[in-house]
Amino acid sequence: MLAVDLSLTSLGYAMRKTRELAITQHRLCAGRHPQAPAALERTFDVIEAGGVLHHLDDPFAGWRVLLELLRPGGFMYLGLYSALGRQHIVSGA
């Protein structure tokens, strides 16, 4: 498992949960999602990117990077935020 996040708080939470769940094969990295898939030298069966791509200057370029990292037959979960999609949260409805 590889977790990449800008938030050190989120990574700290992930570290605590991996300890609690006795997950030993993991790597936590602070920073942006990888711009060059070759730099990782690996691919993934599952990629989850929640609340990430819409912050990029070119979300489709970021999505293509993630697709290059996904193994054939793999699963990708994307969570995208928008003002329209969050309207009910902001209004309190």
N, CA and C of each residue as an Amber inpcrd file, in Angstrom:
protein
   279
   0.8480000  -1.1740000   0.0000000   0.0000000   0.0000000   0.0000000
   0.8900000   1.2310000   0.0000000   0.5390000   2.1720000  -0.8370000
   1.2440000   3.4530000  -0.8940000   0.2100000   4.5490000  -0.6900000
   0.4540000   5.4320000   0.2510000  -0.4170000   6.5800000   0.4910000
   0.3860000   7.8450000   0.2580000  -0.1520000   8.7320000  -0.5790000
   0.4870000  10.0170000  -0.8560000  -0.5260000  11.0940000  -0.4990000
  -0.1130000  12.0460000   0.3320000  -1.0270000  13.1090000   0.7410000
  -0.2290000  14.3560000   1.0830000  -0.8000000  15.5110000   0.8250000
  -0.1720000  16.7730000   1.2170000  -0.3110000  17.0170000   2.7130000
  -1.3390000  16.4360000   3.3100000  -1.6570000  16.6880000   4.7040000
  -0.8860000  15.7470000   5.6250000  -0.0190000  16.3270000   6.4470000
   0.7020000  15.5150000   7.4290000  -0.2620000  14.9780000   8.4840000
  -1.3420000  15.6940000   8.7550000  -2.3540000  15.2150000   9.6940000
  -3.0000000  13.9410000   9.1630000  -3.3530000  13.9430000   7.8890000
  -3.9530000  12.7500000   7.2810000  -2.9780000  11.5820000   7.2840000
  -1.7180000  11.8580000   6.9850000  -0.7130000  10.7920000   6.9920000
  -0.4800000  10.2640000   8.4060000  -0.5360000  11.1440000   9.3900000
  -0.4180000  10.7080000  10.7790000  -1.5590000   9.7890000  11.1640000
  -2.7630000  10.1240000  10.7190000  -3.9190000   9.2710000  10.9720000
  -3.7290000   7.9160000  10.2910000  -3.2650000   7.9420000   9.0440000
  -3.0170000   6.6890000   8.3180000  -1.9710000   5.8430000   9.0440000
  -0.9440000   6.4660000   9.5610000   0.0880000   5.7340000  10.2900000
  -0.5030000   5.0730000  11.5320000  -1.3220000   5.8150000  12.2510000
  -1.9540000   5.2660000  13.4560000  -2.8460000   4.0830000  13.1130000
  -3.6380000   4.2080000  12.0300000  -4.5540000   3.1370000  11.6540000
  -3.7880000   1.9100000  11.1500000  -2.6910000   2.0920000  10.4270000
  -1.9270000   0.9220000   9.9700000  -1.3470000   0.1720000  11.1630000
  -0.9420000   0.9010000  12.1760000  -0.4570000   0.2350000  13.4040000
  -1.5870000  -0.5360000  14.0770000  -2.7380000   0.1310000  14.2320000
  -3.8840000  -0.5110000  14.8860000  -4.3140000  -1.7840000  14.1600000
  -4.2600000  -1.7500000  12.8360000  -4.7020000  -2.8820000  12.0230000
  -3.5710000  -3.8510000  11.6960000  -2.3800000  -3.5920000  12.2290000
  -1.1970000  -4.4400000  12.0060000  -0.8720000  -4.5870000  10.5200000
  -1.0410000  -3.5020000   9.7760000  -0.6610000  -3.4890000   8.3600000
   0.8120000  -3.0930000   8.3030000   1.6340000  -4.0100000   7.8520000
   3.0760000  -3.7620000   7.8810000   3.6470000  -3.4140000   6.5160000
   2.9710000  -3.7800000   5.4560000   3.4950000  -3.5220000   4.1200000
   2.8550000  -2.2460000   3.5730000   3.3930000  -1.1130000   3.9900000
   2.8570000   0.1610000   3.5300000   3.9730000   1.1950000   3.4650000
   3.6760000   2.2350000   2.7190000   4.5940000   3.3700000   2.6100000
   3.7400000   4.6240000   2.5790000   4.0670000   5.5730000   3.4310000
   3.3420000   6.8380000   3.4890000   4.2650000   7.9430000   3.0090000
   3.7840000   8.7660000   2.0850000   4.6180000   9.8170000   1.5040000
   3.8830000  11.1470000   1.5460000   4.5750000  12.1840000   1.9690000
   4.0190000  13.5280000   1.9350000   4.3710000  14.1540000   0.5920000
   3.4070000  14.8240000  -0.0120000   3.6690000  15.5110000  -1.2680000
   2.5410000  15.3230000  -2.2540000   2.7630000  15.8120000  -3.4490000
   1.7720000  15.7210000  -4.5140000   1.7270000  14.3140000  -5.0820000
   0.6270000  14.0110000  -5.7800000   0.5610000  12.7060000  -6.4300000
   1.6220000  12.6730000  -7.5150000   2.1200000  11.4950000  -7.8240000
   3.2450000  11.3830000  -8.7610000   2.9180000  11.9410000 -10.1370000
   3.8300000  12.7340000 -10.6610000   3.6570000  13.2850000 -12.0030000
   4.1740000  12.3260000 -13.0690000   5.1220000  11.4780000 -12.7040000
   5.7060000  10.5500000 -13.6710000   5.5740000   9.1210000 -13.1520000
   4.7210000   8.3080000 -13.7650000   4.5280000   6.9450000 -13.2870000
   5.8150000   6.1260000 -13.2630000   6.7000000   6.3660000 -14.1850000
   7.9400000   5.5920000 -14.2280000   8.7660000   5.7910000 -12.9650000
   8.6160000   6.9380000 -12.3150000   9.3830000   7.2100000 -11.0980000
   8.9940000   6.2540000  -9.9720000   7.7700000   5.7640000  -9.9900000
   7.3270000   4.8380000  -8.9470000   7.8430000   3.4160000  -9.1850000
   8.0670000   3.0740000 -10.4320000   8.5390000   1.7380000 -10.8100000
   7.6200000   0.6430000 -10.2840000   6.3260000   0.9000000 -10.2640000
   5.3510000  -0.1020000  -9.8520000   3.9820000   0.2770000 -10.3720000
   3.0760000  -0.6890000 -10.3540000   1.6880000  -0.4480000 -10.7250000
   0.8080000  -0.9670000  -9.5900000  -0.4810000  -0.6870000  -9.6820000
  -1.3840000  -0.9750000  -8.5780000  -2.6530000  -1.6600000  -9.0570000
  -3.1820000  -2.5490000  -8.2120000  -4.4690000  -3.1960000  -8.4780000
  -5.6310000  -2.2710000  -8.1460000  -5.4310000  -1.4180000  -7.1580000
  -6.4740000  -0.4850000  -6.7210000  -5.8410000   0.8820000  -6.5190000
  -6.4870000   1.8910000  -7.0680000  -6.0680000   3.2830000  -6.8570000
  -7.2880000   4.0450000  -6.3720000  -7.1330000   4.7610000  -5.2730000
  -8.2010000   5.6000000  -4.7480000  -7.6880000   7.0270000  -4.6750000
  -8.3830000   7.9260000  -5.3260000  -8.0090000   9.3400000  -5.3140000
  -9.2540000  10.1400000  -4.9720000  -9.4290000  10.4200000  -3.7110000
 -10.6000000  11.1640000  -3.2560000 -10.2230000  12.5980000  -2.9490000
 -10.8450000  13.5230000  -3.6480000 -10.5850000  14.9320000  -3.3850000
  -9.2230000  15.3920000  -3.8470000  -8.7520000  14.8590000  -4.9710000
  -7.4020000  15.1650000  -5.4420000  -7.4090000  15.8160000  -6.8180000
  -7.9550000  15.1290000  -7.7950000  -7.8010000  15.5480000  -9.1890000
  -8.3480000  16.9440000  -9.4750000  -9.4430000  17.3120000  -8.8530000
 -10.0500000  18.6190000  -9.1490000  -9.1850000  19.7880000  -8.6710000
  -8.1660000  19.5230000  -7.8610000  -7.2500000  20.5740000  -7.4120000
  -6.1080000  20.8120000  -8.3930000  -5.9320000  19.9260000  -9.3520000
  -4.8290000  20.0500000 -10.3000000  -5.1410000  21.0710000 -11.3850000
  -4.0910000  21.6730000 -11.9490000  -4.2770000  22.5930000 -13.0750000
  -4.9130000  21.8710000 -14.2570000  -4.5430000  20.6070000 -14.4550000
  -5.0850000  19.7960000 -15.5430000  -5.5350000  18.4510000 -14.9790000
  -6.7780000  18.3840000 -14.4700000  -7.2580000  17.1410000 -13.8570000
  -7.1800000  15.9320000 -14.7890000  -7.4090000  16.1390000 -16.0890000
  -7.3530000  15.0110000 -17.0240000  -5.9340000  14.4690000 -17.1680000
  -4.9450000  15.3340000 -17.0880000  -3.5510000  14.8670000 -17.1290000
  -3.2550000  14.0260000 -15.8850000  -3.7350000  14.4510000 -14.7290000
  -3.5570000  13.6780000 -13.5070000  -4.2440000  12.3330000 -13.5850000
  -5.4370000  12.3140000 -14.1750000  -6.1780000  11.0700000 -14.3520000
  -5.4140000  10.1140000 -15.2650000  -4.8310000  10.6510000 -16.3400000
  -4.0450000   9.8040000 -17.2500000  -2.8330000   9.2080000 -16.5340000
  -2.2060000   9.9860000 -15.6520000  -1.0820000   9.4630000 -14.8690000
  -1.5500000   8.2850000 -14.0220000  -2.6890000   8.4510000 -13.3570000
  -3.2070000   7.3690000 -12.5250000  -3.5500000   6.1380000 -13.3690000
  -4.0990000   6.3470000 -14.5520000  -4.4050000   5.2220000 -15.4320000
  -3.1460000   4.4480000 -15.8110000  -2.0400000   5.1450000 -16.0030000
  -0.7780000   4.4750000 -16.3250000  -0.2820000   3.6330000 -15.1550000
  -0.6670000   4.0050000 -13.9410000  -0.2420000   3.2770000 -12.7440000
  -1.1560000   2.0970000 -12.4130000  -2.3210000   2.0350000 -13.0530000
  -3.3100000   1.0000000 -12.7700000  -3.0410000  -0.2460000 -13.6070000
  -2.9690000  -1.3940000 -12.9460000  -2.7640000  -2.6630000 -13.6560000
  -4.0010000  -3.0010000 -14.4820000  -3.8170000  -3.7480000 -15.5810000
  -4.9800000  -4.2010000 -16.3560000  -5.9600000  -4.9530000 -15.4480000
  -7.2380000  -4.6270000 -15.5640000  -8.2580000  -5.2510000 -14.7340000
  -8.3560000  -4.6480000 -13.3430000  -7.5480000  -3.6050000 -13.0780000
  -7.5600000  -2.9610000 -11.7690000  -8.7960000  -2.0980000 -11.5690000
  -8.9290000  -1.5550000 -10.3710000 -10.0770000  -0.7370000  -9.9940000
  -9.5910000   0.6280000  -9.5500000 -10.2440000   1.6760000 -10.0590000
  -9.9080000   3.0290000  -9.6470000 -11.1600000   3.7060000  -9.0990000
 -11.0350000   4.2840000  -7.9190000 -12.1100000   5.0400000  -7.2970000
 -11.7000000   6.5020000  -7.2820000 -12.5250000   7.3660000  -7.8760000
 -12.2510000   8.7990000  -7.8920000 -13.3610000   9.5280000  -7.1580000
 -12.9790000  10.4370000  -6.2940000 -13.9420000  11.3030000  -5.6260000
 -13.6670000  12.7310000  -6.0690000 -14.6460000  13.3360000  -6.7280000
 -14.4890000  14.6940000  -7.2410000 -15.4710000  15.6160000  -6.5360000
 -15.0180000  16.7820000  -6.1630000 -15.8710000  17.7660000  -5.5060000
 -16.2210000  18.8590000  -6.5030000 -17.3980000  19.4100000  -6.3340000
 -17.7970000  20.5700000  -7.1200000 -18.7230000  21.4230000  -6.2650000
 -18.8600000  22.6790000  -6.6190000 -19.7640000  23.5710000  -5.8840000
 -21.1930000  23.0460000  -5.9750000 -21.6000000  22.5810000  -7.1480000
 -22.9500000  22.0650000  -7.3310000 -23.1600000  20.7870000  -6.5120000
 -22.1900000  19.8970000  -6.5640000 -22.3050000  18.6350000  -5.8520000
 -22.2880000  18.7820000  -4.3360000 -21.7250000  19.8760000  -3.8210000
 -21.6450000  20.0980000  -2.3740000 -22.6850000  21.1220000  -1.8980000
 -23.5530000  21.5580000  -2.7880000 -24.5290000  22.5910000  -2.4620000
 -25.3660000  22.2130000  -1.2320000 -25.7900000  20.9550000  -1.1300000
 -26.6310000  20.5370000  -0.0050000 -25.8510000  20.5660000   1.3070000
 -24.5480000  20.4020000   1.2560000 -23.7120000  20.4480000   2.4600000
 -23.5520000  21.8940000   2.9190000 -23.2530000  22.7700000   1.9700000
 -23.0450000  24.1860000   2.2800000 -24.3330000  24.8190000   2.8150000
 -25.4700000  24.4430000   2.2330000 -26.7470000  25.0390000   2.6520000
 -27.2610000  24.4650000   3.9670000 -26.6810000  23.3150000   4.3860000
 -27.1270000  22.6860000   5.6220000 -28.3720000  21.8350000   5.4550000
 -28.7830000  21.5890000   4.2260000 -29.9970000  20.7870000   3.9580000
 -29.7550000  19.3220000   4.1760000
